[in-house]
Amino acid sequence: MAFVLAQDDMADELLTQSPLALLIGMVLDQQIPMEKAFRGPYLLSQRLNGTLDAGQIASMDPIELETAFTAKPAIHRFPSAMSKRVMAICRVVSDSYGGQAERIWSEARDGLDLFERINSLPGFGPDKTRIFIALLGKQVGLTQQDWREVSTPFGNEGTHMSVADIVNLETLAAVRDFKQEMKRRHKQTAAR
């Protein structure tokens, strides 16, 4: 399956072909529009001579990586903080998984192990972990039979709650509608 998260053919192709790009996109997916977050890995790869390599990024001079993030257009709303987070996640991928991001999920024994592996990554908390597991399960094809349980509610079938559910423009609109409704409800609750 080809991703449509960046809404840009070349960026989505990179997400489809590179597990590291997908992982970096998920890291960047906060406080900016989803499409911009998932275009980030492609833009970063272009600024790093056309490649994304965990070992290369992990061993870069932090100022060089920050410069790649801050060059116009900036990769993220908070380019300095995100360059540090991406470097940290690339260190984990390089040191613990031989530079192969997909080993994080492909070698997990079961859903709980998968949850613990992802939740321990820099930039991931419980909800982001559940969303990423749901994305992997729904669109990449996880082998762990219990991935839906550890990704609830985002792994539930027939939902339009997160990036995990976006497969075309219609589901993108449905996810946006869901998020807007959640924001509206949150504001109403906070106003009481």
C-alpha positions as CSV (number, residue, x, y, z in Angstrom):
1,M,0.0,0.0,0.0
2,A,1.3,3.5,-0.8
3,F,0.9,6.2,1.8
4,V,-1.0,9.4,1.1
5,L,-0.1,11.2,4.3
6,A,2.1,14.0,2.9
7,Q,-0.4,14.6,0.0
8,D,2.8,14.9,-2.2
9,D,3.7,12.1,-4.5
10,M,7.5,12.2,-3.9
11,A,7.2,12.6,-0.1
12,D,4.6,9.8,0.1
13,E,6.8,7.5,-2.0
14,L,9.6,8.0,0.4
15,L,7.3,7.2,3.4
16,T,6.2,4.1,1.6
17,Q,9.7,2.9,0.8
18,S,11.6,4.0,3.9
19,P,10.5,2.9,7.4
20,L,12.9,5.5,8.8
21,A,11.1,8.2,6.9
22,L,7.8,7.0,8.3
23,L,9.1,7.0,11.8
24,I,10.6,10.5,11.4
25,G,7.3,11.7,10.0
26,M,5.5,10.4,13.0
27,V,7.9,12.2,15.3
28,L,7.3,15.4,13.5
29,D,3.6,15.0,13.6
30,Q,2.8,17.4,16.4
31,Q,1.8,21.1,16.5
32,I,1.9,21.4,12.7
33,P,-0.4,20.2,9.9
34,M,-0.1,16.4,9.4
35,E,0.8,16.9,5.7
36,K,3.7,19.2,6.6
37,A,4.9,16.7,9.2
38,F,5.0,13.8,6.8
39,R,6.6,15.9,4.0
40,G,9.4,16.6,6.5
41,P,11.4,13.4,5.9
42,Y,11.4,14.1,2.2
43,L,12.6,17.7,2.7
44,L,15.2,16.5,5.1
45,S,16.4,13.8,2.7
46,Q,16.8,16.4,0.0
47,R,18.9,18.6,2.4
48,L,21.0,15.5,3.2
49,N,22.1,14.7,-0.4
50,G,19.0,12.7,-1.2
51,T,19.2,10.0,1.5
52,L,17.9,9.3,5.0
53,D,20.3,7.1,7.0
54,A,19.9,6.6,10.7
55,G,23.6,6.2,11.3
56,Q,24.5,9.3,9.2
57,I,21.9,11.5,11.0
58,A,22.9,10.1,14.5
59,S,26.6,11.0,13.9
60,M,26.0,14.4,12.3
61,D,27.2,17.6,13.9
62,P,24.0,18.7,15.8
63,I,24.4,22.2,14.4
64,E,24.5,20.8,10.8
65,L,21.3,18.9,11.4
66,E,19.7,21.9,13.0
67,T,20.7,24.0,9.9
68,A,19.0,21.4,7.7
69,F,15.8,21.8,9.8
70,T,15.9,25.6,9.9
71,A,16.7,26.3,6.3
72,K,13.7,27.9,4.4
73,P,11.2,26.5,4.4
74,A,11.7,25.2,7.9
75,I,10.9,21.5,8.3
76,H,8.9,22.1,11.5
77,R,7.4,24.9,13.5
78,F,10.0,24.1,16.2
79,P,13.0,23.2,14.0
80,S,15.7,23.3,16.7
81,A,13.8,21.0,19.1
82,M,12.7,18.6,16.3
83,S,16.3,18.3,14.9
84,K,17.4,17.2,18.4
85,R,14.5,14.7,18.6
86,V,15.2,13.3,15.1
87,M,18.9,12.9,16.0
88,A,18.0,11.1,19.2
89,I,15.6,8.7,17.5
90,C,18.2,8.0,14.8
91,R,20.7,7.2,17.5
92,V,18.3,4.6,18.9
93,V,17.6,3.2,15.5
94,S,21.3,3.1,14.7
95,D,22.6,1.7,18.0
96,S,19.7,-0.7,19.0
97,Y,18.4,-1.8,15.6
98,G,21.4,-1.8,13.3
99,G,20.1,1.3,11.4
100,Q,16.9,-0.5,10.3
101,A,13.9,1.3,11.7
102,E,11.5,-1.5,10.7
103,R,13.2,-3.9,13.1
104,I,11.5,-1.9,15.9
105,W,8.2,-3.4,14.9
106,S,9.2,-6.5,12.8
107,E,11.1,-8.1,15.6
108,A,8.7,-7.3,18.5
109,R,7.5,-10.6,20.1
110,D,3.9,-9.4,20.6
111,G,1.8,-6.3,21.0
112,L,3.0,-5.5,24.4
113,D,6.6,-5.7,23.4
114,L,5.8,-3.6,20.3
115,F,4.1,-1.0,22.5
116,E,7.1,-0.8,24.9
117,R,9.6,-0.5,22.0
118,I,7.8,2.4,20.4
119,N,6.7,4.1,23.6
120,S,10.4,4.2,24.7
121,L,11.5,6.1,21.6
122,P,12.3,9.8,21.9
123,G,9.2,11.9,21.1
124,F,6.7,9.1,21.7
125,G,4.1,9.0,24.5
126,P,1.3,6.5,25.0
127,D,-1.2,8.1,22.5
128,K,1.4,8.7,19.8
129,T,2.6,5.1,20.3
130,R,-1.0,3.8,19.9
131,I,-1.5,5.8,16.8
132,F,1.8,4.7,15.2
133,I,1.0,1.0,16.0
134,A,-2.5,1.5,14.4
135,L,-0.8,3.1,11.3
136,L,1.6,0.1,11.1
137,G,-1.2,-2.4,11.6
138,K,-3.7,-0.9,9.2
139,Q,-1.3,0.2,6.5
140,V,1.9,-1.7,6.8
141,G,0.7,-5.1,8.0
142,L,2.0,-6.0,11.4
143,T,2.6,-9.6,12.2
144,Q,1.7,-9.3,15.9
145,Q,-1.8,-10.6,16.2
146,D,-2.6,-8.4,19.2
147,W,-1.6,-5.1,17.7
148,R,-5.3,-3.8,17.7
149,E,-5.5,-4.4,21.5
150,V,-2.4,-2.3,22.3
151,S,-3.5,0.5,19.9
152,T,-7.1,0.9,21.1
153,P,-9.0,3.0,20.2
154,F,-6.9,4.0,17.2
155,G,-6.6,0.5,15.9
156,N,-10.3,-0.1,15.9
157,E,-11.8,-0.9,12.5
158,G,-14.0,1.7,10.8
159,T,-12.7,4.7,12.7
160,H,-11.5,8.0,11.3
161,M,-9.6,9.2,14.4
162,S,-6.0,9.6,13.3
163,V,-3.3,9.4,10.7
164,A,-3.7,5.6,10.8
165,D,-7.0,5.9,9.0
166,I,-5.9,8.2,6.1
167,V,-5.9,6.3,2.8
168,N,-7.4,8.9,0.5
169,L,-8.9,12.4,0.4
170,E,-12.2,11.2,1.9
171,T,-10.6,9.6,4.9
172,L,-8.3,12.7,5.3
173,A,-11.4,14.9,5.5
174,A,-13.1,12.5,7.9
175,V,-10.1,12.5,10.2
176,R,-10.0,16.3,10.1
177,D,-13.7,16.5,11.0
178,F,-13.1,14.1,13.9
179,K,-10.2,16.2,15.2
180,Q,-12.2,19.4,14.9
181,E,-15.1,17.9,16.8
182,M,-12.7,16.8,19.6
183,K,-11.3,20.3,19.8
184,R,-14.7,21.8,20.0
185,R,-15.8,19.4,22.7
186,H,-12.6,20.1,24.6
187,K,-13.2,23.8,24.5
188,Q,-16.8,23.3,25.7
189,T,-15.6,21.2,28.6
190,A,-12.9,23.7,29.5
191,A,-15.4,26.6,29.5
192,R,-17.6,24.9,32.1
